[in-house]
């Protein structure tokens, strides 16, 4: 689990306006790249590589958006959908984007039925992602 902060001690008023994003993926390089792209003066990005770490962060913090890969392990292959269910049950106002490199209509349907706000196949365009987040009031 990693927590990224652009400023060590942001002013209290800035902290209240700061948005927080959680990115869940089993690829450390992908997490690092998305963090660098999305983190800004008003956006804090947390990352998790496992379902357990993601659930712990979701319980502990309020997120404006969660971006979760569907497949975090080869055992089940749908851990991202478990994270989606957890977010929608515990923090229903949080936006969730599901991403996958192994998309099919079954996964898409499960994600949408589960309450995903968006579904993307990898590679995910950073420009589109930034525009989506901006439309949700998250300025990266």
C-alpha positions in Angstrom: 0.0 0.0 0.0 1.3 3.4 -1.0 0.0 6.8 -0.2 1.1 9.8 -2.4 1.1 13.4 -1.3 2.3 16.3 -3.4 2.5 18.6 -0.4 3.6 17.3 3.0 1.3 19.7 4.9 -1.4 21.2 2.7 -3.4 24.1 4.2 -6.6 23.0 6.0 -8.8 24.7 3.4 -6.9 22.9 0.6 -7.2 19.6 2.4 -10.9 19.9 2.5 -11.1 20.4 -1.3 -8.5 17.7 -2.1 -9.9 14.7 -3.9 -8.7 11.2 -3.2 -8.4 8.4 -5.8 -7.7 4.8 -5.1 -6.1 2.7 -7.9 -6.1 -1.1 -7.5 -3.9 -3.2 -9.8 -1.4 -6.0 -9.4 1.1 -4.4 -11.7 3.4 -2.0 -9.7 4.5 -0.2 -12.9 1.0 0.5 -13.9 0.2 1.9 -10.4 3.2 4.1 -10.5 2.4 5.4 -14.0 -1.2 6.2 -13.1 -0.2 7.9 -9.9 2.2 10.2 -11.7 -0.5 11.1 -14.3 -3.3 11.6 -11.9 -1.7 13.1 -8.7 -1.8 16.9 -8.5 -2.1 19.8 -6.1 -5.7 18.9 -5.4 -5.6 15.1 -5.9 -4.1 12.5 -3.7 -3.6 9.0 -5.1 -3.5 5.9 -3.1 -2.6 2.5 -4.5 -3.3 -1.1 -3.6 -2.2 -4.4 -5.2 -4.6 -6.7 -3.4 -8.3 -7.0 -2.6 -7.5 -6.9 1.1 -5.4 -3.8 0.9 -8.0 -2.1 -1.2 -10.8 -3.0 1.2 -8.8 -1.7 4.2 -8.2 1.7 2.4 -11.9 2.0 1.4 -12.9 1.4 5.1 -10.4 4.0 6.3 -10.7 6.8 3.8 -13.2 8.6 1.6 -12.5 8.3 -2.1 -14.0 10.4 -4.9 -13.1 7.6 -7.3 -11.8 4.0 -7.3 -10.1 2.6 -10.4 -9.9 -1.2 -10.2 -8.4 -3.8 -12.5 -10.7 -6.9 -12.8 -8.0 -9.5 -12.5 -5.6 -9.1 -9.6 -4.7 -12.8 -9.3 -4.9 -15.8 -11.6 -6.9 -17.7 -9.0 -10.3 -16.1 -9.4 -9.8 -13.5 -12.1 -12.6 -11.2 -11.0 -11.2 -9.5 -7.8 -11.9 -6.1 -9.2 -15.6 -6.9 -9.2 -15.3 -7.9 -5.6 -13.8 -4.4 -4.9 -16.7 -2.9 -6.9 -19.3 -4.6 -4.7 -17.5 -3.6 -1.6 -17.3 0.1 -2.6 -21.0 0.2 -3.7 -22.1 -1.5 -0.5 -20.0 0.6 1.9 -19.5 3.9 0.1 -22.3 4.1 -2.6 -21.5 7.7 -3.6 -18.0 6.7 -4.8 -17.5 6.5 -8.5 -15.9 3.3 -9.7 -14.1 2.6 -13.0 -13.4 -1.0 -13.8 -10.5 -1.8 -16.2 -9.3 -5.0 -17.7 -6.8 -6.4 -20.3 -9.0 -9.5 -20.6 -12.4 -8.0 -21.4 -15.4 -9.9 -22.6 -19.1 -9.2 -22.6 -19.7 -11.3 -19.5 -17.2 -9.2 -17.5 -18.7 -5.9 -18.9 -22.2 -7.0 -17.9 -21.1 -8.0 -14.4 -19.4 -4.7 -13.9 -22.3 -2.6 -15.1 -24.9 -4.7 -13.1 -22.6 -4.3 -10.1 -22.8 -0.6 -10.3 -19.6 0.4 -12.2 -19.8 3.9 -13.4 -17.4 3.1 -16.3 -15.7 0.1 -17.9 -12.5 0.4 -19.9 -10.2 -2.1 -21.6 -6.5 -1.7 -21.2 -4.5 0.0 -22.4 -6.4 2.9 -20.8 -6.0 6.3 -22.4 -4.7 8.7 -19.8 -6.3 11.6 -21.7 -9.8 10.0 -21.6 -9.3 9.0 -18.0 -8.3 12.6 -17.1 -11.4 13.9 -18.9 -13.7 11.5 -17.2 -12.3 12.4 -13.7 -12.6 16.1 -14.6 -16.3 15.7 -15.5 -16.7 14.2 -12.0 -15.1 17.3 -10.4 -11.6 15.7 -9.9 -9.0 18.0 -11.4 -5.8 16.0 -12.0 
